[in-house]
Amino acid sequence: MQSFVTNSGPFAIDQALDYARRRLFLDPIPLDGPLSQAELEERVGQTITPEGLGVTQAMNLYEHTLAEACLSTDHPRFLSFIPGAPTREAAAFDVVVGASSIYGGSWLEGAGAVFAENQALRWIADLAGLPDSAGGVFVPGGTIGNLSALVAARHTARERASRAGHAQRPNRIAATDNAHSSIVSMAAVMDAEVCGVHVDDQLRLRGDALREVIEAKGPETFFAVVATAGTTNFGVVDNLAEVAAVCREYGIWFHVDGAYGGAGLAAPSVRELFDGVELADSFIVDPHKWLFAPFDCCALVYRDPGLARAAHTQRASYLDVLTESPEWNPTDYSVGLSRRVRGLPLWFSLAVHGTDAYVEAIEGTLAVTRFAAEEIGRRDYLEAVREPDLSVVVFRRLGWTPADYQAWSERLLAEASAFVVPTSHRGETMTRFAIVNPHTTTDDIVAILDSMA
Ligand SMILES: *Cc1c(COP(=O)(O)O)cnc(C)c1O
């Protein structure tokens, strides 16, 4: 029996840290890939037993079967969805966070860590040009970030409506079809209604189309407009300045979802696409996407954090010592109470490298994306669907059916050479590269495009 007091602890620490070292030093990183439930049952079997497996057996099962049945999102040819590409500094520091038992919900319990997280948030707020008063919290992902911002927005709109003596309780969000799926999902959680706004021929949300929808439904029924700064499928940045102006005109909360694309704020070559973001009431960016931090990490920043606090602070007698303190309690700015200090891996990597290295790395991925778009243009069997705004390029293989895309994608994975899946746009199957990994090279791009010839 592995009683806690028999103390396999020291051995487990060695084994786990040794494994972490091996994984962090892997070069090249293997792509790996999924097994079926049946295959895993056969190879792994039952792991939770009354007696316990002991350290050696459990670690072996993890390293040699379970871990290998997971795709490495940091493989340089993992270009599907949005890859993960943490710096080694950030990934290594996640081990430190895991070792530290820090409660990141309150200043009282996590002051030092929260102080550091807030400096990382400040860097992001400064990139966006938000005022000194801006602040927020690192939450698990863009979905929770969007939810938290929208909850704060609705709370603010309803408080204001009730102070003005209006019976109307605003319950609408304006967003385009290209907004991330989490907007519709989180609106459902909130029992709010999403009103669709048409995009222009560049797939962007524009001011006039937005104004039309707001006027048609009644401005007083809206509590938020969501603009996307880098759509997930295409990397399109909405016209933020126009959207901001409409929001100001009607007094509606302006939320900018930059979960994927927000990192582009740091890149001079694309910065002007984001003009208007400085007027956002709330803004998110996922450092686990294009800011080289490990999962799971979303930076959520509010222009006026007091509005978020009013919406999110949980009250209970045993929390009084926290809620009545004047210090910064991260938990007051999002849904959720307990939290790990998930912003620290980003903070550590930023502190080590300095922000210039981030600018360079982001510009590097943009350069590889531009190369990919040019290379697609040079090949007669390929056609780009749209010039990339950021680091996503969507393209078609002329003559291919959906089954051809699927077979090609499966072949690449089976050969462990790349992970690129089909996507679709307006009913047509095509494929897509999302390039956020600084280790993805132009050679990687050429090899994948060659495989489609
Ligand atoms: C990825 C993404 C989200 C959701 O973020 P998660 O971290 O996966 O919850 C939201 N919006 C956009 C634009 C995204 O790219």
The ligand as an SDF file (V2000), in Angstrom:
LIG
                    3D

 15 15  0  0  0  0  0  0  0  0999 V2000
   -9.2300   30.6310  -29.2150 C   0  0  0  0  0  0  0  0  0  0  0  0
  -10.1870   31.7430  -29.2400 C   0  0  0  0  0  0  0  0  0  0  0  0
  -11.1600   31.9000  -28.2340 C   0  0  0  0  0  0  0  0  0  0  0  0
  -11.3480   30.8840  -27.1550 C   0  0  0  0  0  0  0  0  0  0  0  0
  -10.2210   30.8030  -26.3500 O   0  0  0  0  0  0  0  0  0  0  0  0
   -9.9620   29.5410  -25.4150 P   0  0  0  0  0  0  0  0  0  0  0  0
   -8.6870   29.9190  -24.7470 O   0  0  0  0  0  0  0  0  0  0  0  0
   -9.8120   28.3670  -26.3340 O   0  0  0  0  0  0  0  0  0  0  0  0
  -11.1240   29.4080  -24.4990 O   0  0  0  0  0  0  0  0  0  0  0  0
  -11.9620   32.9990  -28.2780 C   0  0  0  0  0  0  0  0  0  0  0  0
  -11.8500   33.9080  -29.2690 N   0  0  0  0  0  0  0  0  0  0  0  0
  -10.9450   33.7870  -30.2600 C   0  0  0  0  0  0  0  0  0  0  0  0
  -10.8730   34.8350  -31.3270 C   0  0  0  0  0  0  0  0  0  0  0  0
  -10.0840   32.6930  -30.2790 C   0  0  0  0  0  0  0  0  0  0  0  0
   -9.1710   32.5690  -31.2650 O   0  0  0  0  0  0  0  0  0  0  0  0
  1  2  1  0
  2  3  1  0
  2 14  2  0
  3  4  1  0
  3 10  2  0
  4  5  1  0
  5  6  1  0
  6  7  2  0
  6  8  1  0
  6  9  1  0
 10 11  1  0
 11 12  2  0
 12 13  1  0
 12 14  1  0
 14 15  1  0
M  END
$$$$
